[in-house]
């Protein structure tokens, strides 16, 4: 991962973005020596967002199991029958 200070980003945004698009390497932006933001390629960001949605769905399912909010397949099929025509 590449690291840049915010001042460099302000002065060389076009160059930094061009390198980001070429290398696909995430850029950590720092302010006063501390992490402030990450620059990531748009395709990589969209892929991360999709993965997060999948993981959140899995977490909801696991939580439902732990809370015993589940149905047998036959019961679910009966309740969903009007949509499964």
N, C-alpha and C positions, 0 to 999 in steps of 0.2 A: 504494500500500500504506500502510495506517495503522500507526503505531507507538505502543505503549503501554509504560509501565514496569510491572514486575511488581507494584508497590505499587498502582497504579491497577487492575490486573486483580483483585487481592485485594479491593479495596474496591467495585469496580463491575462485577463479573463478569456479572451479569444484564444490565446495560445494554450492555456491550461485546458480549455474545453476541447480544442483540436486534439491535444495529446490524449485526453480522456476517451474521445471517440475512436482514436486510432488504437490505443492499447487496451481499452476496456478496464484499466486499472483504477480502482476507487481512489479518490483524493480526500484526505483528511484536512480540513481547514481549521487552523488554530487561531485563537485570539489570546493575547497575553500569555502564551505558552500552554494554553489549555484547549482541549478539543472543543470545537464550536459547531461544526457541521461536516457532513460527508457529501461529496459530489460523486454520483454514480451514473453510469450510462443508463439511458432511458429504458433500453431493453432489459438490462439487468434489474432495474428497479421494478418493472412490471412483472418479471419472473419472481422476484422476492415477494411482491404483493400477492401473486397467485398462490405461492407456497404458504404464505401466512393465512390466507383464507382456508386452504385445505387443513392446515394444522389447527386453526380455530374450530373448524367443523369436527375434527377428531376429538378435540378437547371437550366440545359440547356433548358429543356422544359418550365419552368416558364419564363425564359428570352425570349424564342421564342414567347410565348404568349404576354408578355409585349411589345415586338417589332413588334407585329402583323405579325410574320413570321409563319403563320399557314395556313392549307388548310382544306376545308370541306372534309368529308370522301369520298364523291363521286369523288371529284377532285383528292384526293390522290390515290384512287383506280384506276382511269383512268391513272394517271401518272405511277403507279406501275404495270400496267397490264402485261407488258412484263415479269416481274419477278413472277407474281402470276398465272402462267399457271398450 
